[in-house]
Amino acid sequence: MNKKMGIVVLVLSLLAALEPLSIDLYLPAFTDIADSLQVSLSEVQISLSIFLAGFALG
């Protein structure tokens, strides 16, 4: 039973680290994403808001 608890703690720790890591990778690329998709920065910012809302609901 102790080994299962360790796995659960590991998985929960990785999930907790996922959001800050993904935001840190995503924010510096805002202008590149906007240029690549030929959209405005405000439209790229909406995608970040949707990501945060989805992560909060999850």
PDB file of N, CA, C, O and CB in Angstrom:
ATOM      1  N   MET A   1       0.821  -1.201   0.000  1.00  0.00           N
ATOM      2  CA  MET A   1       0.000   0.000   0.000  1.00  0.00           C
ATOM      3  C   MET A   1       0.862   1.261   0.000  1.00  0.00           C
ATOM      4  O   MET A   1       0.463   2.276  -0.571  1.00  0.00           O
ATOM      5  CB  MET A   1      -0.932   0.000   1.206  1.00  0.00           C
ATOM      6  N   ASN A   2       2.015   1.214   0.620  1.00  0.00           N
ATOM      7  CA  ASN A   2       2.898   2.366   0.706  1.00  0.00           C
ATOM      8  C   ASN A   2       3.467   2.732  -0.668  1.00  0.00           C
ATOM      9  O   ASN A   2       3.660   3.909  -0.971  1.00  0.00           O
ATOM     10  CB  ASN A   2       4.033   2.086   1.691  1.00  0.00           C
ATOM     11  N   LYS A   3       3.736   1.711  -1.500  1.00  0.00           N
ATOM     12  CA  LYS A   3       4.262   1.963  -2.838  1.00  0.00           C
ATOM     13  C   LYS A   3       3.218   2.668  -3.704  1.00  0.00           C
ATOM     14  O   LYS A   3       3.562   3.551  -4.490  1.00  0.00           O
ATOM     15  CB  LYS A   3       4.703   0.646  -3.499  1.00  0.00           C
ATOM     16  N   LYS A   4       1.955   2.288  -3.569  1.00  0.00           N
ATOM     17  CA  LYS A   4       0.879   2.936  -4.324  1.00  0.00           C
ATOM     18  C   LYS A   4       0.728   4.399  -3.922  1.00  0.00           C
ATOM     19  O   LYS A   4       0.464   5.255  -4.767  1.00  0.00           O
ATOM     20  CB  LYS A   4      -0.446   2.195  -4.111  1.00  0.00           C
ATOM     21  N   MET A   5       0.892   4.682  -2.650  1.00  0.00           N
ATOM     22  CA  MET A   5       0.789   6.063  -2.179  1.00  0.00           C
ATOM     23  C   MET A   5       1.913   6.912  -2.746  1.00  0.00           C
ATOM     24  O   MET A   5       1.705   8.080  -3.074  1.00  0.00           O
ATOM     25  CB  MET A   5       0.812   6.113  -0.648  1.00  0.00           C
ATOM     26  N   GLY A   6       3.099   6.338  -2.865  1.00  0.00           N
ATOM     27  CA  GLY A   6       4.223   7.049  -3.452  1.00  0.00           C
ATOM     28  C   GLY A   6       3.979   7.372  -4.918  1.00  0.00           C
ATOM     29  O   GLY A   6       4.345   8.452  -5.383  1.00  0.00           O
ATOM     30  N   ILE A   7       3.363   6.448  -5.650  1.00  0.00           N
ATOM     31  CA  ILE A   7       3.046   6.685  -7.055  1.00  0.00           C
ATOM     32  C   ILE A   7       2.007   7.788  -7.187  1.00  0.00           C
ATOM     33  O   ILE A   7       2.110   8.642  -8.068  1.00  0.00           O
ATOM     34  CB  ILE A   7       2.544   5.396  -7.721  1.00  0.00           C
ATOM     35  N   VAL A   8       1.012   7.771  -6.318  1.00  0.00           N
ATOM     36  CA  VAL A   8      -0.023   8.810  -6.343  1.00  0.00           C
ATOM     37  C   VAL A   8       0.583  10.178  -6.069  1.00  0.00           C
ATOM     38  O   VAL A   8       0.253  11.152  -6.746  1.00  0.00           O
ATOM     39  CB  VAL A   8      -1.124   8.505  -5.313  1.00  0.00           C
ATOM     40  N   VAL A   9       1.454  10.255  -5.095  1.00  0.00           N
ATOM     41  CA  VAL A   9       2.118  11.522  -4.769  1.00  0.00           C
ATOM     42  C   VAL A   9       2.963  11.991  -5.948  1.00  0.00           C
ATOM     43  O   VAL A   9       2.975  13.184  -6.253  1.00  0.00           O
ATOM     44  CB  VAL A   9       2.997  11.372  -3.504  1.00  0.00           C
ATOM     45  N   LEU A  10       3.663  11.092  -6.609  1.00  0.00           N
ATOM     46  CA  LEU A  10       4.478  11.440  -7.764  1.00  0.00           C
ATOM     47  C   LEU A  10       3.629  11.983  -8.917  1.00  0.00           C
ATOM     48  O   LEU A  10       3.977  12.992  -9.530  1.00  0.00           O
ATOM     49  CB  LEU A  10       5.269  10.226  -8.226  1.00  0.00           C
ATOM     50  N   VAL A  11       2.528  11.315  -9.203  1.00  0.00           N
ATOM     51  CA  VAL A  11       1.644  11.755 -10.287  1.00  0.00           C
ATOM     52  C   VAL A  11       1.030  13.110  -9.969  1.00  0.00           C
ATOM     53  O   VAL A  11       0.963  13.974 -10.843  1.00  0.00           O
ATOM     54  CB  VAL A  11       0.536  10.720 -10.535  1.00  0.00           C
ATOM     55  N   LEU A  12       0.587  13.309  -8.749  1.00  0.00           N
ATOM     56  CA  LEU A  12       0.007  14.591  -8.373  1.00  0.00           C
ATOM     57  C   LEU A  12       1.047  15.712  -8.410  1.00  0.00           C
ATOM     58  O   LEU A  12       0.724  16.845  -8.766  1.00  0.00           O
ATOM     59  CB  LEU A  12      -0.611  14.497  -6.983  1.00  0.00           C
ATOM     60  N   SER A  13       2.277  15.406  -8.048  1.00  0.00           N
ATOM     61  CA  SER A  13       3.346  16.403  -8.116  1.00  0.00           C
ATOM     62  C   SER A  13       3.629  16.801  -9.560  1.00  0.00           C
ATOM     63  O   SER A  13       3.822  17.980  -9.857  1.00  0.00           O
ATOM     64  CB  SER A  13       4.623  15.864  -7.457  1.00  0.00           C
ATOM     65  N   LEU A  14       3.654  15.826 -10.448  1.00  0.00           N
ATOM     66  CA  LEU A  14       3.884  16.116 -11.862  1.00  0.00           C
ATOM     67  C   LEU A  14       2.742  16.937 -12.452  1.00  0.00           C
ATOM     68  O   LEU A  14       2.980  17.835 -13.259  1.00  0.00           O
ATOM     69  CB  LEU A  14       4.055  14.816 -12.650  1.00  0.00           C
ATOM     70  N   LEU A  15       1.518  16.641 -12.063  1.00  0.00           N
ATOM     71  CA  LEU A  15       0.380  17.420 -12.543  1.00  0.00           C
ATOM     72  C   LEU A  15       0.420  18.851 -12.023  1.00  0.00           C
ATOM     73  O   LEU A  15       0.050  19.786 -12.732  1.00  0.00           O
ATOM     74  CB  LEU A  15      -0.924  16.754 -12.130  1.00  0.00           C
ATOM     75  N   ALA A  16       0.865  19.015 -10.798  1.00  0.00           N
ATOM     76  CA  ALA A  16       0.966  20.364 -10.237  1.00  0.00           C
ATOM     77  C   ALA A  16       2.049  21.178 -10.938  1.00  0.00           C
ATOM     78  O   ALA A  16       1.932  22.399 -11.041  1.00  0.00           O
ATOM     79  CB  ALA A  16       1.254  20.296  -8.736  1.00  0.00           C
ATOM     80  N   ALA A  17       3.093  20.523 -11.418  1.00  0.00           N
ATOM     81  CA  ALA A  17       4.181  21.218 -12.111  1.00  0.00           C
ATOM     82  C   ALA A  17       3.861  21.471 -13.578  1.00  0.00           C
ATOM     83  O   ALA A  17       4.558  22.250 -14.228  1.00  0.00           O
ATOM     84  CB  ALA A  17       5.464  20.416 -12.001  1.00  0.00           C
ATOM     85  N   LEU A  18       2.839  20.843 -14.106  1.00  0.00           N
ATOM     86  CA  LEU A  18       2.523  20.956 -15.532  1.00  0.00           C
ATOM     87  C   LEU A  18       2.077  22.360 -15.928  1.00  0.00           C
ATOM     88  O   LEU A  18       2.514  22.873 -16.958  1.00  0.00           O
ATOM     89  CB  LEU A  18       1.444  19.963 -15.898  1.00  0.00           C
ATOM     90  N   GLU A  19       1.226  22.983 -15.139  1.00  0.00           N
ATOM     91  CA  GLU A  19       0.715  24.309 -15.493  1.00  0.00           C
ATOM     92  C   GLU A  19       1.808  25.378 -15.537  1.00  0.00           C
ATOM     93  O   GLU A  19       1.912  26.075 -16.546  1.00  0.00           O
ATOM     94  CB  GLU A  19      -0.353  24.723 -14.508  1.00  0.00           C
ATOM     95  N   PRO A  20       2.623  25.542 -14.501  1.00  0.00           N
ATOM     96  CA  PRO A  20       3.673  26.573 -14.593  1.00  0.00           C
ATOM     97  C   PRO A  20       4.667  26.311 -15.730  1.00  0.00           C
ATOM     98  O   PRO A  20       5.127  27.246 -16.385  1.00  0.00           O
ATOM     99  CB  PRO A  20       4.429  26.657 -13.273  1.00  0.00           C
ATOM    100  N   LEU A  21       4.988  25.051 -15.957  1.00  0.00           N
ATOM    101  CA  LEU A  21       5.915  24.720 -17.034  1.00  0.00           C
ATOM    102  C   LEU A  21       5.327  25.074 -18.393  1.00  0.00           C
ATOM    103  O   LEU A  21       6.013  25.663 -19.228  1.00  0.00           O
ATOM    104  CB  LEU A  21       6.273  23.237 -16.989  1.00  0.00           C
ATOM    105  N   SER A  22       4.085  24.729 -18.619  1.00  0.00           N
ATOM    106  CA  SER A  22       3.476  25.005 -19.917  1.00  0.00           C
ATOM    107  C   SER A  22       3.311  26.503 -20.151  1.00  0.00           C
ATOM    108  O   SER A  22       3.477  26.970 -21.277  1.00  0.00           O
ATOM    109  CB  SER A  22       2.124  24.311 -20.023  1.00  0.00           C
ATOM    110  N   ILE A  23       2.989  27.260 -19.110  1.00  0.00           N
ATOM    111  CA  ILE A  23       2.863  28.707 -19.265  1.00  0.00           C
ATOM    112  C   ILE A  23       4.227  29.334 -19.537  1.00  0.00           C
ATOM    113  O   ILE A  23       4.340  30.237 -20.366  1.00  0.00           O
ATOM    114  CB  ILE A  23       2.225  29.334 -18.010  1.00  0.00           C
ATOM    115  N   ASP A  24       5.262  28.864 -18.847  1.00  0.00           N
ATOM    116  CA  ASP A  24       6.604  29.405 -19.062  1.00  0.00           C
ATOM    117  C   ASP A  24       7.116  29.121 -20.469  1.00  0.00           C
ATOM    118  O   ASP A  24       7.904  29.898 -21.007  1.00  0.00           O
ATOM    119  CB  ASP A  24       7.570  28.831 -18.041  1.00  0.00           C
ATOM    120  N   LEU A  25       6.682  28.030 -21.064  1.00  0.00           N
ATOM    121  CA  LEU A  25       7.071  27.728 -22.433  1.00  0.00           C
ATOM    122  C   LEU A  25       6.225  28.485 -23.450  1.00  0.00           C
ATOM    123  O   LEU A  25       6.695  28.786 -24.547  1.00  0.00           O
ATOM    124  CB  LEU A  25       6.967  26.241 -22.684  1.00  0.00           C
ATOM    125  N   TYR A  26       5.002  28.789 -23.099  1.00  0.00           N
ATOM    126  CA  TYR A  26       4.034  29.372 -24.029  1.00  0.00           C
ATOM    127  C   TYR A  26       4.157  30.893 -24.134  1.00  0.00           C
ATOM    128  O   TYR A  26       4.064  31.442 -25.232  1.00  0.00           O
ATOM    129  CB  TYR A  26       2.630  29.007 -23.602  1.00  0.00           C
ATOM    130  N   LEU A  27       4.362  31.569 -23.026  1.00  0.00           N
ATOM    131  CA  LEU A  27       4.378  33.033 -23.029  1.00  0.00           C
ATOM    132  C   LEU A  27       5.471  33.650 -23.907  1.00  0.00           C
ATOM    133  O   LEU A  27       5.174  34.595 -24.639  1.00  0.00           O
ATOM    134  CB  LEU A  27       4.545  33.522 -21.629  1.00  0.00           C
ATOM    135  N   PRO A  28       6.706  33.172 -23.873  1.00  0.00           N
ATOM    136  CA  PRO A  28       7.723  33.797 -24.734  1.00  0.00           C
ATOM    137  C   PRO A  28       7.456  33.628 -26.230  1.00  0.00           C
ATOM    138  O   PRO A  28       8.012  34.365 -27.045  1.00  0.00           O
ATOM    139  CB  PRO A  28       9.075  33.224 -24.411  1.00  0.00           C
ATOM    140  N   ALA A  29       6.620  32.675 -26.592  1.00  0.00           N
ATOM    141  CA  ALA A  29       6.352  32.399 -28.003  1.00  0.00           C
ATOM    142  C   ALA A  29       5.118  33.125 -28.530  1.00  0.00           C
ATOM    143  O   ALA A  29       4.693  32.873 -29.658  1.00  0.00           O
ATOM    144  CB  ALA A  29       6.185  30.916 -28.208  1.00  0.00           C
ATOM    145  N   PHE A  30       4.534  34.022 -27.733  1.00  0.00           N
ATOM    146  CA  PHE A  30       3.295  34.710 -28.151  1.00  0.00           C
ATOM    147  C   PHE A  30       3.440  35.374 -29.513  1.00  0.00           C
ATOM    148  O   PHE A  30       2.601  35.169 -30.390  1.00  0.00           O
ATOM    149  CB  PHE A  30       2.898  35.759 -27.114  1.00  0.00           C
ATOM    150  N   THR A  31       4.479  36.157 -29.701  1.00  0.00           N
ATOM    151  CA  THR A  31       4.619  36.883 -30.968  1.00  0.00           C
ATOM    152  C   THR A  31       4.874  35.928 -32.126  1.00  0.00           C
ATOM    153  O   THR A  31       4.366  36.140 -33.227  1.00  0.00           O
ATOM    154  CB  THR A  31       5.756  37.906 -30.876  1.00  0.00           C
ATOM    155  N   ASP A  32       5.654  34.880 -31.888  1.00  0.00           N
ATOM    156  CA  ASP A  32       5.901  33.902 -32.948  1.00  0.00           C
ATOM    157  C   ASP A  32       4.621  33.162 -33.332  1.00  0.00           C
ATOM    158  O   ASP A  32       4.381  32.892 -34.509  1.00  0.00           O
ATOM    159  CB  ASP A  32       6.971  32.902 -32.507  1.00  0.00           C
ATOM    160  N   ILE A  33       3.810  32.839 -32.338  1.00  0.00           N
ATOM    161  CA  ILE A  33       2.546  32.164 -32.609  1.00  0.00           C
ATOM    162  C   ILE A  33       1.624  33.076 -33.403  1.00  0.00           C
ATOM    163  O   ILE A  33       0.997  32.642 -34.369  1.00  0.00           O
ATOM    164  CB  ILE A  33       1.871  31.727 -31.301  1.00  0.00           C
ATOM    165  N   ALA A  34       1.541  34.323 -33.000  1.00  0.00           N
ATOM    166  CA  ALA A  34       0.682  35.276 -33.709  1.00  0.00           C
ATOM    167  C   ALA A  34       1.137  35.460 -35.152  1.00  0.00           C
ATOM    168  O   ALA A  34       0.308  35.497 -36.061  1.00  0.00           O
ATOM    169  CB  ALA A  34       0.672  36.628 -32.986  1.00  0.00           C
ATOM    170  N   ASP A  35       2.434  35.574 -35.371  1.00  0.00           N
ATOM    171  CA  ASP A  35       2.958  35.716 -36.731  1.00  0.00           C
ATOM    172  C   ASP A  35       2.717  34.460 -37.558  1.00  0.00           C
ATOM    173  O   ASP A  35       2.341  34.538 -38.727  1.00  0.00           O
ATOM    174  CB  ASP A  35       4.450  36.033 -36.693  1.00  0.00           C
ATOM    175  N   SER A  36       2.934  33.319 -36.951  1.00  0.00           N
ATOM    176  CA  SER A  36       2.787  32.052 -37.660  1.00  0.00           C
ATOM    177  C   SER A  36       1.340  31.791 -38.073  1.00  0.00           C
ATOM    178  O   SER A  36       1.076  31.309 -39.174  1.00  0.00           O
ATOM    179  CB  SER A  36       3.289  30.911 -36.794  1.00  0.00           C
ATOM    180  N   LEU A  37       0.417  32.112 -37.189  1.00  0.00           N
ATOM    181  CA  LEU A  37      -0.998  31.877 -37.478  1.00  0.00           C
ATOM    182  C   LEU A  37      -1.682  33.075 -38.120  1.00  0.00           C
ATOM    183  O   LEU A  37      -2.858  33.007 -38.479  1.00  0.00           O
ATOM    184  CB  LEU A  37      -1.721  31.510 -36.213  1.00  0.00           C
ATOM    185  N   GLN A  38      -0.942  34.174 -38.264  1.00  0.00           N
ATOM    186  CA  GLN A  38      -1.449  35.411 -38.856  1.00  0.00           C
ATOM    187  C   GLN A  38      -2.697  35.915 -38.125  1.00  0.00           C
ATOM    188  O   GLN A  38      -3.725  36.210 -38.734  1.00  0.00           O
ATOM    189  CB  GLN A  38      -1.762  35.195 -40.338  1.00  0.00           C
ATOM    190  N   VAL A  39      -2.569  36.001 -36.810  1.00  0.00           N
ATOM    191  CA  VAL A  39      -3.638  36.523 -35.958  1.00  0.00           C
ATOM    192  C   VAL A  39      -3.046  37.612 -35.063  1.00  0.00           C
ATOM    193  O   VAL A  39      -1.828  37.782 -35.006  1.00  0.00           O
ATOM    194  CB  VAL A  39      -4.298  35.379 -35.101  1.00  0.00           C
ATOM    195  N   SER A  40      -3.910  38.343 -34.367  1.00  0.00           N
ATOM    196  CA  SER A  40      -3.434  39.385 -33.460  1.00  0.00           C
ATOM    197  C   SER A  40      -3.014  38.772 -32.127  1.00  0.00           C
ATOM    198  O   SER A  40      -3.364  37.637 -31.802  1.00  0.00           O
ATOM    199  CB  SER A  40      -4.524  40.456 -33.240  1.00  0.00           C
ATOM    200  N   LEU A  41      -2.257  39.556 -31.370  1.00  0.00           N
ATOM    201  CA  LEU A  41      -1.823  39.078 -30.054  1.00  0.00           C
ATOM    202  C   LEU A  41      -2.998  38.849 -29.113  1.00  0.00           C
ATOM    203  O   LEU A  41      -2.953  37.954 -28.270  1.00  0.00           O
ATOM    204  CB  LEU A  41      -0.854  40.071 -29.430  1.00  0.00           C
ATOM    205  N   SER A  42      -4.039  39.646 -29.250  1.00  0.00           N
ATOM    206  CA  SER A  42      -5.199  39.465 -28.369  1.00  0.00           C
ATOM    207  C   SER A  42      -5.871  38.111 -28.601  1.00  0.00           C
ATOM    208  O   SER A  42      -6.408  37.514 -27.668  1.00  0.00           O
ATOM    209  CB  SER A  42      -6.215  40.596 -28.589  1.00  0.00           C
ATOM    210  N   GLU A  43      -5.840  37.633 -29.831  1.00  0.00           N
ATOM    211  CA  GLU A  43      -6.418  36.313 -30.104  1.00  0.00           C
ATOM    212  C   GLU A  43      -5.553  35.199 -29.514  1.00  0.00           C
ATOM    213  O   GLU A  43      -6.074  34.171 -29.082  1.00  0.00           O
ATOM    214  CB  GLU A  43      -6.582  36.104 -31.618  1.00  0.00           C
ATOM    215  N   VAL A  44      -4.265  35.396 -29.494  1.00  0.00           N
ATOM    216  CA  VAL A  44      -3.374  34.416 -28.861  1.00  0.00           C
ATOM    217  C   VAL A  44      -3.582  34.451 -27.344  1.00  0.00           C
ATOM    218  O   VAL A  44      -3.522  33.411 -26.688  1.00  0.00           O
ATOM    219  CB  VAL A  44      -1.877  34.705 -29.221  1.00  0.00           C
ATOM    220  N   GLN A  45      -3.823  35.633 -26.789  1.00  0.00           N
ATOM    221  CA  GLN A  45      -4.062  35.746 -25.350  1.00  0.00           C
ATOM    222  C   GLN A  45      -5.352  35.036 -24.950  1.00  0.00           C
ATOM    223  O   GLN A  45      -5.452  34.513 -23.840  1.00  0.00           O
ATOM    224  CB  GLN A  45      -4.123  37.221 -24.932  1.00  0.00           C
ATOM    225  N   ILE A  46      -6.336  35.013 -25.842  1.00  0.00           N
ATOM    226  CA  ILE A  46      -7.577  34.289 -25.557  1.00  0.00           C
ATOM    227  C   ILE A  46      -7.285  32.797 -25.390  1.00  0.00           C
ATOM    228  O   ILE A  46      -7.889  32.131 -24.550  1.00  0.00           O
ATOM    229  CB  ILE A  46      -8.618  34.515 -26.687  1.00  0.00           C
ATOM    230  N   SER A  47      -6.356  32.281 -26.193  1.00  0.00           N
ATOM    231  CA  SER A  47      -6.023  30.863 -26.056  1.00  0.00           C
ATOM    232  C   SER A  47      -5.407  30.566 -24.687  1.00  0.00           C
ATOM    233  O   SER A  47      -5.629  29.498 -24.118  1.00  0.00           O
ATOM    234  CB  SER A  47      -5.059  30.434 -27.169  1.00  0.00           C
ATOM    235  N   LEU A  48      -4.635  31.515 -24.168  1.00  0.00           N
ATOM    236  CA  LEU A  48      -4.073  31.330 -22.831  1.00  0.00           C
ATOM    237  C   LEU A  48      -5.169  31.361 -21.774  1.00  0.00           C
ATOM    238  O   LEU A  48      -5.139  30.582 -20.821  1.00  0.00           O
ATOM    239  CB  LEU A  48      -3.022  32.409 -22.534  1.00  0.00           C
ATOM    240  N   SER A  49      -6.132  32.258 -21.939  1.00  0.00           N
ATOM    241  CA  SER A  49      -7.252  32.331 -20.985  1.00  0.00           C
ATOM    242  C   SER A  49      -8.059  31.027 -21.004  1.00  0.00           C
ATOM    243  O   SER A  49      -8.477  30.528 -19.959  1.00  0.00           O
ATOM    244  CB  SER A  49      -8.177  33.539 -21.317  1.00  0.00           C
ATOM    245  N   ILE A  50      -8.266  30.492 -22.192  1.00  0.00           N
ATOM    246  CA  ILE A  50      -9.004  29.223 -22.301  1.00  0.00           C
ATOM    247  C   ILE A  50      -8.218  28.098 -21.647  1.00  0.00           C
ATOM    248  O   ILE A  50      -8.795  27.243 -20.976  1.00  0.00           O
ATOM    249  CB  ILE A  50      -9.293  28.879 -23.780  1.00  0.00           C
ATOM    250  N   PHE A  51      -6.900  28.095 -21.842  1.00  0.00           N
ATOM    251  CA  PHE A  51      -6.061  27.079 -21.201  1.00  0.00           C
ATOM    252  C   PHE A  51      -6.180  27.148 -19.687  1.00  0.00           C
ATOM    253  O   PHE A  51      -6.357  26.125 -19.025  1.00  0.00           O
ATOM    254  CB  PHE A  51      -4.598  27.248 -21.619  1.00  0.00           C
ATOM    255  N   LEU A  52      -6.081  28.369 -19.134  1.00  0.00           N
ATOM    256  CA  LEU A  52      -6.154  28.521 -17.683  1.00  0.00           C
ATOM    257  C   LEU A  52      -7.527  28.128 -17.144  1.00  0.00           C
ATOM    258  O   LEU A  52      -7.626  27.520 -16.078  1.00  0.00           O
ATOM    259  CB  LEU A  52      -5.835  29.958 -17.289  1.00  0.00           C
ATOM    260  N   ALA A  53      -8.580  28.472 -17.874  1.00  0.00           N
ATOM    261  CA  ALA A  53      -9.928  28.104 -17.448  1.00  0.00           C
ATOM    262  C   ALA A  53     -10.094  26.580 -17.481  1.00  0.00           C
ATOM    263  O   ALA A  53     -10.681  25.995 -16.571  1.00  0.00           O
ATOM    264  CB  ALA A  53     -10.990  28.785 -18.349  1.00  0.00           C
ATOM    265  N   GLY A  54      -9.584  25.959 -18.513  1.00  0.00           N
ATOM    266  CA  GLY A  54      -9.665  24.499 -18.594  1.00  0.00           C
ATOM    267  C   GLY A  54      -8.851  23.815 -17.513  1.00  0.00           C
ATOM    268  O   GLY A  54      -9.277  22.800 -16.962  1.00  0.00           O
ATOM    269  N   PHE A  55      -7.705  24.352 -17.211  1.00  0.00           N
ATOM    270  CA  PHE A  55      -6.877  23.777 -16.153  1.00  0.00           C
ATOM    271  C   PHE A  55      -7.555  23.957 -14.796  1.00  0.00           C
ATOM    272  O   PHE A  55      -7.481  23.073 -13.942  1.00  0.00           O
ATOM    273  CB  PHE A  55      -5.475  24.427 -16.145  1.00  0.00           C
ATOM    274  N   ALA A  56      -8.215  25.100 -14.595  1.00  0.00           N
ATOM    275  CA  ALA A  56      -8.910  25.343 -13.320  1.00  0.00           C
ATOM    276  C   ALA A  56     -10.092  24.378 -13.160  1.00  0.00           C
ATOM    277  O   ALA A  56     -10.337  23.861 -12.070  1.00  0.00           O
ATOM    278  CB  ALA A  56      -9.406  26.816 -13.240  1.00  0.00           C
ATOM    279  N   LEU A  57     -10.805  24.146 -14.237  1.00  0.00           N
ATOM    280  CA  LEU A  57     -11.927  23.208 -14.167  1.00  0.00           C
ATOM    281  C   LEU A  57     -11.455  21.778 -13.959  1.00  0.00           C
ATOM    282  O   LEU A  57     -12.120  20.986 -13.290  1.00  0.00           O
ATOM    283  CB  LEU A  57     -12.763  23.294 -15.432  1.00  0.00           C
ATOM    284  N   GLY A  58     -10.317  21.456 -14.529  1.00  0.00           N
ATOM    285  CA  GLY A  58      -9.777  20.098 -14.384  1.00  0.00           C
ATOM    286  C   GLY A  58      -9.283  19.844 -12.989  1.00  0.00           C
ATOM    287  O   GLY A  58      -8.798  18.751 -12.695  1.00  0.00           O
TER     288      GLY A  58
END
